[in-house]
Amino acid sequence: MIEVAASPVLHSGSVADNCLVRNDWVCPLYLTTRSEQVLAALQEHVTILLITLVVSVLLSLPLAVLAHRAAWVKAFVLGTSTVIYTIPSLAMFSLLLPITGFGPSTVVVALVLYSLTVLVRGLVSGLDAVPRDAVDAATGMGYSRGRLLREVELPLAVPTAFAGLRIAAVSTVALTTIGYLFDSGGLGNLINQGLTSNFRAEVLTATVLAVVLAVLVDVLLVLLRRVLTPWRRGVAA
């Protein structure tokens, strides 16, 4: 876990020219003197994001397939996920503390639960929207249930599923900042430290990085979706 300085310190330059001393919101000197801390916080944030998304995708796929094939499973999974999604984030983290302990694992588990709600719904909607004619044609050609899922249903469900994945990814970037309360690190540490010490440059830098990270992840997912669905190129994101 990174340690963030409690307040700005005087570096080179006169007081009049030192944006750290003036406590400016925009301060290039902050980036040059605290680059290691900023990069470490960003790396922690990205790590939590990637773990959350990978685990969420791996769990949501079988749940969505089961929900698509059985009405009672769909009702149970979607109903449970809806209840989970209504739990406030701080309450969710607190409820997990006795199980996962104080640390990054608590934040990751909570974020996975929130992401599953969006991802499962997106996948189920995508699978349900697969044209019946395509399924019947593949079945008539002798496709097994597994092959039908891999080669017909999942590819056709990708656009809808990725819409949910984009929402989950952007939400995760934002919610990860709350993780500083549970010693998970990330950009939330910088934001909290900056607010506590009234260090404006620290708050603004971490906030901007979180926004840029969310936008970058969203753009990358759009590009990945286009690669996976070449037949939809030219369709609006």
N, C-alpha and C positions, 0 to 999 in steps of 0.2 A: 504494500500500500504506500502510496506516495505521501510525503509530508509537505504541506504547503505553508509557506511563510505567513505569519499572522498579519503583517502590514507591510506597506511599501518601504523600501529603504533607499537611502541616497547612494547613487552611483556617480558616474562621471558627469561633468557639466555643472554649470552654475544652477542655483535654485530656480532662477527665472526660466532657464532652459530645460529644466528637468521635469518631464511630465509625470514622473512617479511622485515627486514631491508635491506638485500642484494637484495630484490626484485627478488627472484628466480621465475622461471615459475612453478616449482613443489615445493610446500610448504605445508607440512602436518600441520604446525602450523596455516596456514590460515583456514583449515577445522576445527580444534579444537577450534579456537577462534571466528570464524564467522559462526559456524554451524547453529545457529538460523536464521541468515539472508539467508544463502544458502537454507535451508529447506523451508523457507517462500517463496522465489523466485521460487523454484521448485514446491511447492504446487500451487502457482498462475499459473504457466505455465501449469501444469496438469489440473487444473480447466478449463482454457480456451480451452485446447485441448478437454476435455471430452464434454463440452457444445457444441463446434463446431461440433464434430462428431455426437452427439446425434441429434442435430437439423438438420444437413445435411442429415442424414439417414432418419429421419421422413419426410422431405420434398422431398427427391429424390425418395422415393418409389412411391407415387401417380403420380408424374411427369413422371417417367419411365413407369408406367403401362399405362397411357394415351398416351404417345408417342409410346408405343408398339402397341397400338390398333388403332391409327389414324395416317395416314401418314402426314397430315398437322400439327398435334400437334408435331410429331417427328421433322419435319423440323423447326418449330418455336422454340421449346425447345432447340434442339441441336445447332441451329444457334445462338440463343441468348446467350447460355452458352459459345459458342466459342468466341463471341465478348467480353463477360465479362472476360474470361480467358486471353485475350490479354492485358487487362488494367494493367499497372505496379502497384505493390502493394502500393507504396507510393501514387500514384495518386488515387487509389481506396479508401484508407483511407481518403485522403483529400476530395474527392467527398462526402463521407458519413458524414463528420463532421457537416455540417449544419443540417443534419437530426437526427443523433444519438448522437451528442455532443462529447465533449472531454472526453474520458474514455474507459474502457474495451469494452463497447457495440459496439463502432466503429470497434474495432479490430475483435470482434466475428462475426459481420455481414459481414465484408469483407472476413473473413476466410470461413464462410458458403457459400458465393457466389462462391468462388474459389473451394471449395470442391464439391459443387453441380455439377459443370461442369464435374468433373471426375466420381462422383458417378452415375449420371444419365446416362452417356455414358456407364459405366460398366453394369448397370442394364438393359438398353435397349439392349445392345449386348448379355447379358445373356439370356434375354427373347426371343430375336429373334433366338437364337441358340437352343432353346428347340426343340427336334425332333418332327416333325409333327405327326409321328406315335403315340407318347406318348399322344399328345393332342387329336388326333382322338379316341384313345382307351378310354381315360377318358371320353370324350364326349359321346361315345357309351354306357358307363356304367352309364350314367345319371348324371354325375357331373354338378353342376351348374357352372356359370362363376366364382363366388367367390371361390367355392371349388376347381375348376380347377387351379385357380391362387395360392391358399394357398398350395395345396397338390401336385401339379405337376409342374407348371411353375416356381414358386419362388424357390423351393428346387433345381431344375435342373439349375437354373440361379445363384445359390450361388457361385460356383467357380469363374465365370467371374466377378460377382459383388464384391467379396472379393478382387480380384486383383485391382479393382479401389479403394476400401476402403483402402487398404494398401498404395497406392500411396497418397491418400488424407490425411491419417493420418501422414505419414512421412513429407509431404509438410507442413502440419499445424504446426508440431513441429518446423520446420525451420522458417516459416513465423511469428510465434508468437513472435519470438525474436525482430522483428521490432516494435512490439507493444509498446515498451518503449517510442517511440516518442509521443504516445497518452496516456501516463499515465496508461497503462494497467497492468504494473508489469511484473513478470516472469523473466526468465533467461536473457532476453534482457537488463533488468536494470543493472544486474551485469556486463554484457559484456560492455555496454556503460560506466558505472562508471569506470570500470577497464581501458578502453581505454583512457578515459578523464584524469585520474590520473596516467596513466602509471603503473597501479598495475597489474603486469603480472599474479600472482597467481589467481587473481579474474577473469581475462579474460579466462585463460586456464580452470579453474574449471567449469565455467558456460558453456563454449563451450563443454567440455567433457560430462557434464551432459546432454546437449541438444542432443548430438550424442547417448549417452547411452539410453536416453528416447526414441528416435526415433527407435533404434534397438529393445528395449524391447517391444514397442507397436507393431512393425511389427511381432515379434515372437509370441506375444499373439494373434494377429489376425490370424496368420497361424494356431495356435493351435485351436482357435475357429472355423475356417473354417473346420478343420479336424473333430471336434466334430459334426458339422452340416452336414457334408457330409461323413458319415462312409463308404459309398460304394466306395469312392475315395481314401481310405487309401493305401499308397504305391505309389501314384502318386506324382511326384515331385512338390514342391511348386511353 
